[in-house]
Amino acid sequence: MYVEREQDVLRAASMYYLQDLKMEVIARHLGTSRSTVSRLIKRAREAGLVEITLRPASTRAPGLGRSIASAFGIDTYVVPVPDSASHIERLDQVSMTGAKLLSSWFDSNMVLGVAWGTTLAAVSRFLSPKPTRGSHVVQLNGAANMRTSGIEYASDLISSFGTAFGAAVHHFSVPAFFDYSDTKAAMWRERSVRRVLDMQRRADIAVFSVGAVAGAVPSHVYAAGYLDDADVRVLHDEGVVGDVCTVFLRADGSWQDVPLNERATGPTPVELQRIARRVCVVAGDNKVAPLLAALRAGVVTDLVVDEITATGLLDAVEPMHVHRRTRAHA
């Protein structure tokens, strides 16, 4: 009969975990059976001789998060993803984290402002039910466009947030962009529109992404009929790199004198800044430039971003710091 000895427990664990030997080979070395080896390895774990730790391979996430938080004065949540991850995998991982954070922050008697778009649609799919009382979800920007109404798409997205939190939902049934700025000014005087605008101003949390003008996966506002060719030319001439809530931003974060913004229905950066917590969820190489513009515009308090995009963001910022240090020492 085989007598289990502490020396055998250690030998079996060493051969299995350190030498990567199969149980059958270890059994031959010890002159026992495979089942006994399995029991010895289990004993090693139970006795604390073996500790098993899982960690993402060479993740840079914690350091990246600290660097971004320090550079921009925001709370940053960097989601570890392998370099081989596809765009969809990166988006899903970031959206899952964004959904969990929102659920932890949003509670009864609060107002959540939600912008529509590809990223927010992904976030909505990962929301877990969290019943609240006296809470509201309000759409931040209009959705109607030239090709399709766009309203059903945004309505379903906003409603999914309301359903998850058991909150009253307030839709914003206006175009994403008016044809004329004076039409927008007239609509903003309507009581039905003012009620939604008032609810937006009451928001405790706003959640949005950044739209990118360029890239392999174009943002919804640039791919779904919201802009005509003349609009796109204007954006190009103005040096626009993307948008937040359909308000267009240049690389330096400026937006006030971009002509299309006079017709846009989303909150301006100044209006967004009145909301205490502003959560930006971002994934994708083409989002680096618009994300940097959004950070420079001061619209983000909490950033949820994948590791690869975070690296790209810091790479885009670092040359500026080097340039400034060089000038300072000149």
C-alpha positions in Angstrom: 0.0 0.0 0.0 1.3 3.4 -1.0 2.1 5.7 2.0 1.8 9.4 1.2 4.9 11.3 2.4 5.4 15.1 2.5 8.6 14.6 0.3 6.5 12.9 -2.4 3.9 15.7 -2.2 6.7 18.3 -2.9 8.3 16.1 -5.6 5.0 15.5 -7.4 4.2 19.3 -7.4 7.6 20.3 -8.5 7.6 17.9 -11.5 4.1 18.9 -12.5 4.3 22.6 -12.1 8.0 23.4 -12.6 9.1 20.7 -15.0 5.8 20.4 -16.9 5.8 16.6 -16.7 2.6 14.7 -17.3 1.0 12.7 -14.5 1.7 9.4 -16.1 5.5 10.2 -16.2 5.4 11.4 -12.6 3.7 8.2 -11.5 6.5 6.1 -13.1 9.1 8.2 -11.3 7.4 7.8 -7.9 6.5 4.1 -8.5 2.8 4.8 -8.0 -0.5 5.4 -10.0 -1.8 8.4 -11.9 -4.7 8.8 -9.4 -2.2 9.0 -6.5 -0.2 11.7 -8.3 -3.4 13.7 -8.8 -4.1 13.4 -5.1 -0.5 14.5 -4.2 -0.8 17.6 -6.4 -4.1 18.5 -4.8 -2.5 18.1 -1.4 0.3 20.4 -2.4 -2.3 23.1 -3.3 -4.2 22.6 -0.1 -1.1 22.7 2.1 0.0 26.0 0.5 3.1 24.5 -1.2 1.7 25.7 -4.5 0.1 29.1 -5.2 -1.7 29.6 -8.5 -2.0 33.2 -9.8 -3.6 34.3 -13.0 -2.5 37.6 -14.5 -2.8 39.1 -18.1 0.5 38.5 -19.9 2.7 41.6 -19.6 -0.2 44.0 -19.2 0.7 47.7 -19.1 -2.8 48.7 -18.0 -2.1 50.0 -14.4 0.9 52.1 -15.5 -1.0 53.5 -18.5 -4.0 54.4 -16.3 -1.8 56.3 -13.8 -0.1 58.2 -16.7 -3.3 59.3 -18.3 -4.9 60.2 -15.0 -1.8 62.3 -14.2 -1.6 64.0 -17.6 -5.3 65.0 -17.8 -6.5 65.0 -14.2 -9.2 62.4 -14.7 -10.1 59.0 -13.3 -8.9 56.3 -15.8 -9.9 52.7 -16.2 -7.6 50.9 -18.7 -9.0 47.5 -19.8 -6.2 44.9 -20.5 -6.5 43.3 -23.9 -4.0 41.3 -25.9 -2.3 43.0 -28.8 -3.9 40.4 -31.1 -7.4 41.3 -30.1 -9.8 42.4 -32.9 -11.6 45.7 -32.8 -14.8 43.9 -31.8 -13.1 42.1 -28.9 -11.6 45.4 -27.7 -15.0 47.2 -27.9 -16.7 44.4 -26.1 -14.2 44.3 -23.2 -14.3 48.1 -22.8 -18.1 48.2 -23.0 -18.4 45.4 -20.4 -16.3 47.5 -18.0 -18.2 50.7 -18.8 -21.5 48.9 -18.1 -20.3 47.6 -14.7 -19.0 51.0 -13.7 -22.2 52.7 -14.7 -24.2 50.2 -12.7 -22.1 50.9 -9.6 -22.4 54.7 -10.0 -26.1 55.1 -11.0 -28.7 54.8 -8.3 -32.2 55.9 -7.2 -33.2 59.6 -7.7 -30.5 60.2 -10.2 -30.5 61.3 -13.9 -28.4 59.6 -16.5 -27.7 61.3 -19.8 -26.9 58.9 -22.7 -25.6 59.7 -26.1 -26.2 57.3 -29.0 -23.6 55.6 -31.1 -21.9 52.3 -31.8 -20.0 52.2 -28.5 -23.0 53.1 -26.4 -25.0 50.4 -28.2 -22.3 47.9 -27.1 -22.4 49.2 -23.5 -26.2 48.7 -23.5 -25.8 45.0 -24.3 -23.7 44.4 -21.2 -26.0 46.2 -18.7 -27.2 44.0 -15.8 -30.6 44.8 -14.3 -30.4 47.2 -11.3 -33.8 48.4 -10.2 -33.8 52.0 -9.0 -36.5 54.4 -7.8 -37.3 57.9 -9.0 -34.5 57.8 -11.6 -34.5 59.1 -15.2 -32.5 58.3 -18.4 -32.4 61.1 -20.9 -31.2 61.2 -24.5 -28.4 63.8 -25.0 -28.6 64.4 -28.7 -31.1 64.2 -31.5 -31.0 61.3 -34.0 -33.1 62.0 -37.1 -31.1 62.1 -40.3 -31.5 62.5 -44.1 -31.7 58.9 -45.1 -33.6 57.2 -42.3 -35.4 58.6 -39.3 -32.6 57.4 -37.0 -35.0 57.9 -34.2 -35.9 54.2 -33.8 -32.2 53.3 -33.5 -31.6 55.9 -30.8 -34.9 55.2 -29.1 -34.1 51.5 -28.7 -30.7 52.3 -27.3 -31.9 54.8 -24.8 -34.7 52.5 -23.7 -32.3 49.7 -23.0 -30.7 51.9 -20.3 -34.1 52.8 -18.9 -35.0 49.1 -18.8 -31.8 48.1 -17.0 -32.3 50.6 -14.3 -36.1 50.7 -14.1 -35.9 54.4 -14.9 -38.2 56.8 -16.7 -37.0 57.4 -20.2 -36.9 60.8 -22.0 -36.4 60.7 -25.7 -35.1 63.7 -27.7 -37.1 63.6 -30.9 -35.3 66.2 -33.0 -32.8 65.8 -35.9 -29.1 65.2 -35.1 -28.5 68.4 -37.2 -30.9 71.0 -38.3 -30.6 72.4 -41.8 -30.6 75.9 -40.5 -29.4 77.3 -37.1 -32.5 79.6 -36.8 -34.7 76.4 -37.1 -32.8 75.0 -34.1 -33.3 78.3 -32.2 -37.0 78.2 -32.8 -37.3 74.5 -31.8 -35.4 75.2 -28.6 -38.2 77.5 -27.6 -40.8 74.8 -27.8 -42.1 73.5 -24.5 -41.7 69.8 -25.4 -38.1 70.4 -26.4 -37.4 72.5 -23.3 -38.6 69.7 -21.0 -36.0 67.4 -22.4 -33.3 70.1 -22.3 -34.2 70.7 -18.6 -33.8 67.0 -17.9 -30.4 67.0 -19.6 -29.3 69.9 -17.3 -30.3 67.8 -14.3 -28.1 64.9 -15.2 -25.8 63.5 -12.5 -23.9 61.3 -15.0 -23.4 61.6 -18.7 -22.1 58.6 -20.7 -20.8 59.0 -24.3 -18.0 58.0 -26.6 -16.0 59.9 -29.2 -16.8 59.8 -32.9 -13.9 59.5 -35.4 -13.9 61.1 -38.8 -11.4 58.6 -40.2 -10.6 54.9 -39.7 -11.5 51.4 -40.8 -14.6 51.4 -38.6 -16.3 54.8 -39.1 -18.4 56.2 -36.3 -22.1 56.0 -36.7 -22.6 59.8 -37.3 -20.2 59.6 -40.3 -21.6 56.4 -41.7 -25.4 56.6 -41.4 -26.5 59.5 -43.5 -26.2 62.4 -41.0 -23.8 64.5 -43.1 -23.9 65.3 -46.8 -20.8 65.8 -48.9 -20.7 69.6 -48.3 -20.8 69.0 -44.6 -17.9 66.6 -44.8 -15.8 69.1 -46.8 -16.5 71.8 -44.1 -15.3 69.4 -41.4 -12.1 68.7 -43.4 -11.5 72.4 -44.0 -12.0 73.2 -40.3 -9.5 70.5 -39.2 -12.2 68.5 -37.3 -10.9 65.2 -36.0 -14.2 63.9 -34.4 -17.1 64.7 -32.2 -18.6 64.3 -28.8 -22.5 64.0 -28.7 -22.4 65.2 -32.4 -20.6 68.4 -31.5 -17.5 68.6 -33.6 -14.0 69.1 -32.2 -10.6 70.1 -33.7 -7.4 68.4 -32.6 -6.8 71.2 -30.0 -10.3 70.7 -28.5 -11.7 73.9 -29.9 -15.3 73.8 -31.2 -17.0 77.2 -30.8 -16.5 78.5 -34.4 -17.1 75.2 -36.3 -20.1 76.1 -38.5 -21.9 72.8 -38.2 -22.0 73.1 -34.4 -24.6 75.9 -34.7 -27.0 73.3 -36.2 -26.0 70.3 -33.9 -28.4 69.2 -31.2 -26.0 67.7 -28.7 -24.7 69.5 -25.6 -21.7 71.6 -26.2 -18.5 71.0 -24.1 -19.5 73.9 -21.9 -22.9 72.4 -21.2 -21.4 68.9 -20.6 -19.0 70.4 -18.1 -22.0 71.3 -15.9 -22.6 67.5 -15.3 -20.6 66.2 -12.4 -19.6 62.8 -13.8 -18.9 62.6 -17.5 -18.0 59.0 -18.6 -16.3 58.5 -21.9 -16.0 54.9 -23.2 -13.5 54.4 -26.0 -11.9 51.6 -28.0 -10.2 51.7 -31.4 -7.0 53.0 -33.1 -9.0 55.6 -35.0 -10.4 57.0 -31.7 -7.0 58.3 -30.4 -7.2 61.8 -32.1 -10.8 62.5 -31.2 -10.2 61.2 -27.7 -7.3 63.6 -27.2 -9.5 66.4 -28.6 -12.2 65.6 -26.1 -9.7 65.5 -23.2 -8.4 68.9 -24.3 -12.0 70.2 -24.5 -12.4 69.2 -20.8 -15.5 67.1 -21.3 -14.2 63.9 -19.6 -14.0 63.1 -15.9 -13.9 59.3 -16.1 -12.3 57.4 -19.0 -12.8 53.7 -19.8 -10.4 52.7 -22.6 -8.7 49.6 -23.9 -4.9 49.1 -23.4 -4.0 49.6 -27.0 -5.9 52.8 -27.4 -4.5 54.1 -24.1 -1.0 53.4 -25.4 -1.8 55.3 -28.6 -3.1 58.2 -26.6 0.0 58.5 -24.5 2.2 58.2 -27.7 0.3 61.1 -29.2 0.7 63.2 -26.1 4.4 62.5 -25.3 5.9 64.3 -28.3 4.2 67.5 -27.1 5.8 67.1 -23.7 9.2 66.5 -25.2 8.8 69.5 -27.5 7.8 71.7 -24.5 10.8 70.5 -22.4 13.1 71.2 -25.3 11.8 74.7 -25.7 12.0 75.3 -21.9 15.7 74.4 -21.9 16.6 76.2 -25.1 
